[in-house]
Amino acid sequence: MNKKPILILTLFLGFLMYNFTASAQQAYVKPKLSNKDSWSLVLIPDPQSYVKFERNVPLVNLMAAWIKENVGQYRQLPNL
């Protein structure tokens, strides 16, 4: 059996996979508000429904971490 065509095909497919995965994602750019007087409102669902099942707790943690990471970047309204 001739192994050369299989080797060439494997290398070609590997090159294609590397090329497409390397260029598929762009660098993350944090969102910015275009107007300095703009404000944002963050809505999260009722956490009671998330903590009811242990498998959903990481979702609440992820939402809270995003808010904590991004809260200082935006103009905040005073607490009422």
C-alpha positions in Angstrom: 0.0 0.0 0.0 1.3 3.4 -0.9 1.4 5.6 2.2 2.5 8.8 0.4 -1.0 10.0 -0.7 -2.3 9.3 2.9 0.5 11.4 4.3 -0.1 14.2 1.9 -3.8 14.2 2.6 -3.2 14.2 6.4 -0.8 17.1 6.2 -3.2 19.0 3.9 -6.1 18.5 6.3 -3.9 19.4 9.3 -2.9 22.6 7.5 -6.5 23.5 6.7 -7.6 22.9 10.3 -4.8 25.0 11.7 -5.4 27.8 9.2 -9.1 28.0 9.9 -9.0 27.7 13.6 -6.1 30.3 13.9 -8.1 32.9 11.9 -11.6 32.1 13.1 -11.5 34.2 16.3 -10.6 37.8 16.7 -9.1 39.3 19.8 -11.6 40.3 22.4 -12.4 44.0 22.6 -14.3 45.2 25.7 -17.5 47.1 24.7 -17.4 50.9 25.1 -20.3 53.3 25.4 -20.1 55.8 22.5 -21.6 58.7 24.5 -20.1 59.8 27.8 -23.5 60.5 29.2 -24.8 57.0 28.4 -25.5 54.4 31.0 -26.1 50.7 31.1 -28.6 48.5 32.9 -27.6 44.9 33.7 -30.5 42.5 34.2 -30.0 39.1 35.6 -32.7 36.5 36.1 -33.9 35.5 39.5 -31.0 33.7 41.1 -33.3 31.5 43.1 -34.2 29.5 40.0 -30.5 29.0 39.3 -29.3 27.9 42.7 -32.2 25.4 43.0 -30.1 22.9 41.0 -26.4 22.6 41.6 -25.6 22.3 37.9 -26.8 25.9 37.4 -24.7 27.6 40.1 -21.7 28.2 37.7 -24.1 30.2 35.5 -24.8 32.6 38.4 -21.1 32.8 39.2 -20.3 33.6 35.6 -22.9 36.4 35.5 -21.7 37.8 38.8 -18.0 37.7 37.7 -18.9 39.5 34.4 -20.7 42.3 36.4 -17.8 42.6 38.8 -15.2 42.7 36.0 -17.1 45.3 34.0 -18.9 47.5 36.6 -16.0 50.0 37.0 -15.8 50.6 33.2 -19.2 52.2 33.0 -20.7 55.3 34.5 -22.8 54.2 37.5 -26.0 55.8 38.7 -26.3 56.6 42.3 -27.9 53.9 44.5 -31.5 54.8 45.2 
